[in-house]
């Protein structure tokens, strides 16, 4: 009898009902709110900057942190492809400012570290000093030469290992020969006097036996570098022609040969192709209440970055607007003004009135005015968007900044592929 009852129950539950039960999601019900509450969504996506310290600065990495509210916090390739965006704000020969939207801070920092330490460039590594009678020691002079950025595409060159012979594919040779004649004033030695030797080294190696029948230089070029089409219209030279190398007094002389090779900033900072690469979260400035008249003018005046502006509303009315939020540096002057200065002025004014008139009404009036002034802190909200970064690249001039960023993307892609291959 019990088995017959079980069979009767099974016949009542249809296949459609079973499928509906399997796909049931409580968040599909019309009465259940979808998404996070506003205060949690603010905590997840924004850094709130208050007068004393920022709040919610750390990100939530765990994918199931908000699963009870129906929000999937995991990394999804499809969502990433839809939300990720790069907007170039400005681009010059050496500087680039762009927005990276829809990425976590770790990825933005990965680009920064790659730009600083893992992008290759050409820099002077060996210096053969023939004559140096200046006051600068040979090793200091070699160090200064190594820090001069060189306009040369490192993708056209190979790395030089210890067992390799310097050739036209892995070495760039420069010559410097400057002399200050006696009786002349002191002269400056600038980077413009570094002369590129496309045929390789001109200095002869010292042979062990002193034989000169078959002299050899410090490089072994099979062809001239200026015969390559890449260098025909773009000769190799220092990025800037006015870099000071040394100063020579009357009768002093510098003669040397410098060899530049390919390297990365992780080995030495002279191979870093950027002067700096940095980012900051996109600032978000919100006026929770309208500032009109005198208060609007005061708000515009206290901001040193000129983030706010005055908008004419007609009939003599003015109000403050957020005109340039990108320029906000989160100095919090718009908050400190209301929290400290104006509040203090209001309290002192109330006390002065109370003392002169001898009435408690003046004290209460001063307190009310102070309380009204203190509300300014709550009327301006300063935030940072956690997945929106303003990225700045300052190139040393060896390569354009947009090329550097493209190469950084390729290196990060290669790193990801190697991790996937190791895990698979």
PyMOL commands that set and color helices and strands:
alter all, ss='L'
color gray80, all
select helices_A, chain A and resi 2-12+15-22+26-28+38-45+67-69+77-83+105-117+138-146+154-156+191-193+225-227+229-232+269-271+294-302+325-327+333-357+360-374+376-379+401-423
alter helices_A, ss='H'
color red, helices_A
select strands_A, chain A and resi 46-49+54-55+85-91+95-101+120-132+150-151+172-179+187-190+195-196+237-238+244-248+253-264+274-287+308-314+317-322+380-395
alter strands_A, ss='S'
color yellow, strands_A
deselect
rebuild
show_as cartoon
